[in-house]
Amino acid sequence: MEKSVSDRKGIDPMLVLGKAVDMGISVNGGDFPLGALPMKMQRIVREANDCYGYPVDYLAGAMLVAVGLGIGNTHFARLKGKWDESAILFMALVGRPGACKSHPLNFAIRPFTELDGKATRAYVCI
C-alpha cells in the first residue's frame, strides 16, 4: 500500500503551529492552579488581574520565579539522599505579541530590580 504525502513527510509543522495558535486563542489565562499558592500570593495575583488586567498564569508564574530569585542558593532540597537542588526557577513566557507578557514579569521582579539599583548606586558612590 502506498503511503500518502503526509505519511512520507512526517508531521506538518504548519498544522501543529495552527493548532497551537487556535489553542492559545481559546485559553485566556486563569487556568493556573492559584489554590497551590499561599493566600497572600493569590490575593496579589487576583488584584493585579482586576486592576491591571495582567493574565493570571503569566503573573503567577513570574511570582514563582521571583520567589525562587529571593531564595536563591540559600536553601536546597536534598533528593535521594545525595542530590541537592536550589529553588532557582527558569521560565519562558510564550504568547502572541501584545499578550501582556512583559508587564507581569516586571511587576513580580520589581522589588529585586529596585534593590539591585540601590546596591549599585551605593557601590558607585563609595
Secondary structure, 3 states (H helix, E strand, C coil): CCCCHHHHHCCCHHHHHHHHHHHHHHCCCCCCCHHHCCHHHHHHHHHHHHHHCCCHHHHHHHHHHHHHHHHCCCCEEEECCCEEEECCCCCCCCCCCCCCCHHHHHHHHHHHHHHHHHHHHHHHHC
